[in-house]
Amino acid sequence: MVHSIILNEDRVIWVRTPRAYEHEKAAYPVLYLMDGPAHINEIGSTIDFLAENNRVPPMIVVGIANTDRTAT
């Protein structure tokens, strides 16, 4: 959880790493995903599939929870 001083609220953060992350000392691109809880597994699985087929590099997916989409 991360606290935003500007928004004065806490945000839950999810981090999904590539399968080889723990065994390789590589740098990975990072994809930041809004509405993390609703989409992180679907997007992460799609990225894994594309990476296994050499369409995109393996990457870290960071999902950020949205607390109030209509806040002004």
ZILIN-V730934 format. One record per residue. RES is the residue in three letters. NEAR is the number of other C-alpha atoms within 12 Angstrom. Layout:
BEGIN
RES;NEAR  RES;NEAR
END
This chain:
BEGIN
MET;13  VAL;15  HIS;13  SER;12  ILE;9  ILE;9  LEU;14  ASN;10  GLU;16  ASP;17  ARG;23  VAL;20  ILE;23  TRP;27  VAL;24  ARG;32  THR;29  PRO;31  ARG;20  ALA;19  TYR;17  GLU;11  HIS;9  GLU;12  LYS;9  ALA;15  ALA;15  TYR;20  PRO;18  VAL;20  LEU;25  TYR;22  LEU;25  MET;23  ASP;23  GLY;26  PRO;24  ALA;16  HIS;22  ILE;28  ASN;21  GLU;18  ILE;26  GLY;31  SER;21  THR;21  ILE;28  ASP;26  PHE;19  LEU;17  ALA;21  GLU;17  ASN;12  ASN;11  ARG;13  VAL;18  PRO;22  PRO;30  MET;31  ILE;30  VAL;32  VAL;27  GLY;29  ILE;26  ALA;25  ASN;22  THR;19  ASP;13  ARG;9  THR;6  ALA;8  THR;5
END
